[in-house]
Amino acid sequence: MQSKRSGPVRVFIGGTFDGLHSGHLYLIRYAHDCGAALASQSGRDGVHLSAVVARDESVVRIKGRPPHHNQDERRELLAAIGAVDEAIVGARNDFILSVRRVDPDLIVLGYDQKATWEGALRAAGIEAEILRCPAYESGRLKSSKIRGDLVAMAT
């Protein structure tokens, strides 16, 4: 994708990010590295990585349970990661508004995020390049699996 913009390549990632783990860090590094490659190809200056955290009510709607950490705690944890330049809480009930707020050149989706998001982004007129991050260690560190393992260990 060739952009007429200058400055850093703007990269968007989004998710629940509840119980940060190595799989989340893998997504962050992958997104940053893809942004850096795009910056190099297009002669742009670096990467600006924005991580958008799902609102608590979105987590309940999507996952059927409340998050362990509230949206502000999850945003604060992401903001503390060096590769993340901006961590924000997503727009209420509208993923597209969150994407528009960031105005990315590149969107990196997690391996397990809905396949329909690409179509929704294109239908909304979002022209950013869209990539999907491969699973980290074959999905071994999926948050729901870790949560289940912790419950099993407590019994």
C-alpha positions, -999 to 999 in steps of 0.1 A, spaced: 0 0 0 14 34 -10 4 63 12 6 99 4 11 106 41 44 115 58 55 108 94 52 74 111 31 46 97 0 44 119 -8 9 130 -41 -2 147 -46 -33 169 -77 -40 190 -89 -65 214 -100 -74 249 -64 -77 262 -77 -92 295 -49 -110 314 -20 -98 293 2 -127 282 30 -136 257 4 -141 229 -6 -104 233 30 -94 233 35 -114 201 6 -95 185 21 -62 195 56 -71 182 41 -85 150 21 -54 144 50 -31 151 73 -51 129 48 -51 100 44 -13 105 82 -9 104 84 -29 72 57 -7 56 75 24 68 108 12 52 90 3 19 73 37 17 101 59 30 81 69 61 95 77 94 89 50 120 58 35 135 30 48 157 12 18 173 -23 23 187 -39 -4 208 -76 -1 213 -91 -19 243 -126 -33 241 -151 -17 265 -163 -38 295 -198 -40 280 -184 -52 247 -164 -80 264 -197 -91 281 -215 -90 248 -188 -108 228 -174 -133 253 -205 -138 275 -187 -128 307 -172 -97 323 -135 -91 320 -112 -98 349 -96 -63 346 -118 -33 338 -113 -14 306 -92 13 323 -69 -12 339 -65 -30 306 -57 3 288 -32 12 315 -14 -22 312 -11 -18 274 1 18 277 30 5 299 43 -16 270 71 2 252 61 -7 216 26 7 223 25 45 215 -11 50 224 -36 28 243 -72 39 242 -106 25 252 -127 17 222 -158 35 210 -191 23 225 -206 -4 204 -188 6 172 -155 -9 162 -154 12 130 -154 45 151 -124 32 169 -106 25 137 -115 60 123 -102 76 155 -68 61 149 -69 66 111 -44 38 105 -23 29 75 -23 -7 87 -47 -28 108 -34 -60 123 -61 -84 135 -55 -113 159 -57 -148 145 -89 -154 164 -108 -122 157 -139 -124 136 -133 -131 99 -162 -107 91 -142 -77 103 -123 -73 70 -156 -71 51 -170 -46 76 -139 -24 74 -140 -24 36 -178 -18 36 -172 12 59 -147 27 34 -116 19 55 -87 16 30 -59 7 54 -40 -24 47 -53 -53 68 -31 -82 80 -39 -111 103 -13 -121 129 -6 -158 131 -13 -176 163 14 -176 189 25 -212 196 -7 -226 179 -30 -206 202 -16 -221 234 -18 -188 252 -54 -178 243 -68 -159 273 -98 -182 277 -75 -213 278 -53 -197 304 -84 -187 325 -96 -223 323 -62 -237 333 -62 -213 363 -97 -225 374 -86 -261 371 -55 -255 391 -75 -239 419 -97 -270 424 
